[in-house]
Amino acid sequence: MKESNSQAFRRGFRDGIPIGLGYLAVSFSIGIAARNIGLNAFQGFLMSLLNNASAGEYAGLTVIAANSPYIEVAIVTLITNARYLLMSCAMSQRLSPDLSLGHRLLMSYDITDELFGVAISRPGTLNPYYTYGAMVTPLPGWAFGTMLGVIAGNIMSPRMVSAFSVALFGMFIAIIIPPSKQNKVVAGLVTLAFISSFAATCLPWISTLSDGTRTIILTVILSAGAAFFFPIPTEDETSASTKQ
């Protein structure tokens, strides 16, 4: 029996509740980082409401703190969030060909790692109302969490603010450590990224560039090199090697 739009919405809402609670906690650190570069609570709220992406926001805040021009902020954010383009392409394959452009645009507004995961795991054609329901809690949770982080940063002592600022770095370490332990190529690339980033601050020419420009150059070089030397095998290649 085909699921109705209201049933799909309720199911998505239910699946999005734990994601929203997690976003509320994680975005608190984003709010601390936003407060440290001078954003107020409303600006932090609006930033996270319009750009629901932890890595993208942190990258943007980093180049903003370095007084980088707008074009660098845009490029860094685009590169950091490029994986969402791939997620959008994958999700588009699960949509009905008759789905209107309006629905497609609304669904693309809040494609995050977690929301993509729960949506793509649904069997059959994806009902857009499931995605809308899944957004209800995570989107405001992320925005309000950022706002609360800014407010708390203005109330807490400098030592407390410094301690919470470290939590954001801990979040990114938690992101890169598990895949690094499972894949030696990823571990090598993470190590190379740390070394390259440090070297870029010391080498004669590249050290004169802004932080944002250095980040863009290193990201493009390392990701392109990894894709060229260590391509991920396709499903056909994987099945062929298994048969052999």
Stockholm file with secondary structure:
# STOCKHOLM 1.0

chainA/1-244         MKESNSQAFRRGFRDGIPIGLGYLAVSFSIGIAARNIGLNAFQGFLMSLLNNASAGEYAGLTVIAANSPYIEVAIVTLITNARYLLMSCAMSQRLSPDLSLGHRLLMSYDITDELFGVAISRPGTLNPYYTYGAMVTPLPGWAFGTMLGVIAGNIMSPRMVSAFSVALFGMFIAIIIPPSKQNKVVAGLVTLAFISSFAATCLPWISTLSDGTRTIILTVILSAGAAFFFPIPTEDETSASTKQ
#=GR chainA/1-244 SS CCCCHHHHHHHHHHHHHHHHHHHHHHHHHHHHHHHHTTCCHHHHHHHHHHCCCHHHHHHHHHHHHTTCCHHHHHHHHHHHTTHHHHHHHHHHTTSCTTCCHHHHHHHHTTCCHHHHHHHHTSSSSCCHHHHHHHHTTHHHHHHHHHHHHHHHHHHSCHHHHHHHHHHHHHHHHHHHHHHHHHCHHHHHHHHHHHHHHHHHTTSTTGGGSCHHHHHHHHHHHHHHHHHHHSCCCCHHHHHHHHHC
#=GC SS_cons         CCCCHHHHHHHHHHHHHHHHHHHHHHHHHHHHHHHHTTCCHHHHHHHHHHCCCHHHHHHHHHHHHTTCCHHHHHHHHHHHTTHHHHHHHHHHTTSCTTCCHHHHHHHHTTCCHHHHHHHHTSSSSCCHHHHHHHHTTHHHHHHHHHHHHHHHHHHSCHHHHHHHHHHHHHHHHHHHHHHHHHCHHHHHHHHHHHHHHHHHTTSTTGGGSCHHHHHHHHHHHHHHHHHHHSCCCCHHHHHHHHHC
//
